Amino acid sequence: QLSDMDAEASYAPVTDATVATVTAVPIDNRGQRGTDTTKTMSERLQELQEAKDAGLVTEEEYVEARNVIIGIKGITPPAPAFAPAPVPSVATPTVPMVPSAPAGEQMVRERADPASIFDRTKYPNGGPRGDQNVCCVSFICLPCTVLCPLHALATCGCADLVDCYTSLPCKWIPCSPCDPNSMDPLWFFSQAHGWAASHGQLHTVMVLAKNGADIEKVNGAGFNARSDAAREGHQHVVRWVDEWRAAGSPRGSACCAPAPSRPAARAGAGVVTSHDMQGCWLLCGLPLFWEIAYKGPLNNDANRYTENGIAFLLGVLPCPVNETWTRNGNTSSFRKDSNGGDVVDFQSGGYGNEKGWICKCKMCPL
């Protein structure tokens, strides 16, 4: 049994370099030591462990004694031979330290502006990863595509067409093709914003949120727009959702910058301009294909327009469409930029014909 002793002797500092030489007389339950150098530190620690195992010291006493032995506490180093003269301290003003926000949060604070949160020119769309094929997805999920065409358009990134549909008055009819909050019962009650976010289609997520989609709502699998994007590695969508939240989760056109004014056409009088045809269109070239698409001016140019949507080859095979057309001379005809042989003759801003057998009709203006 360890003897209880009152250690009044001088103490010496213990370091790794002096483990083999610094020892003490048998310790008490506080780990005190004197000047005896007959035991090494390892022997003293072993002796203390044996005392603990035998129940002679409590856990608290063991920890305290061990700390004293290895020099963590209870050691008073010897005073230096010559103590340096105290240096007078100079009082310095205390400046409160304000922790700076992380760089990501600073960016969110700077850009969280409701007036520009839906400005697509400030946010690149991103799009699907290289291994995400939206055509295959739309075909494999063909029943979902037929039941919820808005979801297929969101998957393909047809932001303008989605914007057109979800801006119509019928969007307030639940489960209608224009309802931005429609759910697909065939796929975990998913919503259009989830399909868009999963495939990195940021611009489509933006127009859905602007037109009333609840992008915070989770589907049957427990995902919403942000978590869908995070799961699929589309961090640009995640960052935008964070900025949208920081801006107060705005919705509606009231928070957006006013649309640019329409310039006068540079063609002759009476010709159809790209502004005249702006809206949602149905293109029919049966039996080869049919298509739903958005047509609108490119960079507010009255002589050029974009067409983006989704075509169904042979009536069933979905294929994304993203084309640019330019006015042909001083007429109401427009020629496809990627294939000069494709020309559409517009009789008005709501009807056109291509090659005599492809009819194009505007379903609703924008």
Steps between C-alpha positions, in 0.01 A plus 500: 500500500624848410595717795349844542773762510516875511743598227665826600818436307608697200362406162670477165348529153439176311552478126542222245875556511516428875259206517783259583645714778212678670348270762344527840440321823185285517207717405192576697154506348564852368812401308731723705871428476819591674862490396566125505640386165467125540201452267434593142183674384379178336536316829310772682218490242485122527486523878215752474311276255536204738366713783201595290436138398514399868241764588736702716438824309191640334476590132531872577803439722658281233462765231637774726799291611579392145496862381743594775737215411519582131534873571166634381424675826630534851858562383678817594803562279812642670538874500757638255834615642451850371148628468465754220379842592129543438420684181233765546200427290352762273125519502354451157141572406280196489331452165201267506544215258202444274509158338478528124247292314627221277559593139196303386271681744645838397421422137144406594455824692635707214288333234181440697309770313131429430515727195763284330459154650303387192729670248620208290779706345677503838482126560629239251253219445756225553304209359534124545820318584676319221349169608143637524316442173167681510378326185547159658343619823193634318466179300551263793248704699262526204184441709611788725573714194151442360329551835702809600644670190608800705739273690652379173549859385667583832732200465603614153562855623234671286498802730317738264231246420455414867483873575233540234283213623528578870409864435160416353179542704440125489802452725261542794315182395652221712680224308455681168792499252563863601499443876856571628427285807355198317614165640570175320339204684706259289831630639492570873261794447789692347467856375638691205753691711648172626554367148658829393727521806607137466624571148664835574241706308534812714308734270199267511517489881509879500191548282310236695578676829406835345165367377393349829665159532569401860862391458528435875236226486637146522381211287414150613869408515578793733675730252435858394670715236807571711557147627436356153769729359741421783449127453582522130796735548351816346646752743406799285133417565569458872668842515212668318242349736704630793505847344127478430440418866725788610295733278185399687378223266331746259248398236309666219590749233471793740847426636662485157653775293268639233517331162705686240307707252447355156700676232354569159572236239787579270318330213237650273158606620243226548750219557471258792758565773633266763302696760177430314549125524606493865309231689430126518467313172380164375692362201350212310686296239313173526565218467869578560475722804310753701647765729413748769739793523553859602587763241633840597752768401869426541662776707198720427582494128189533283673315215611191690318258725568188704290187504536263792272219605458129459421304184352150494647302213253252352258647748656342810882537515579822692787715376600849629499783247711816524530692174572853377333655194587819308288712268547421133559834332219754534218246520293317760702183442756374750787261426647255751858592591619139517338399170437765237264269314237522775288812443174595669256736331289686755162625384455671835644504848289195582538270201784376279576221255826319432561306177128490435424217743618615847234721653588732787224660708527721804297359790537797733691830496747610764 
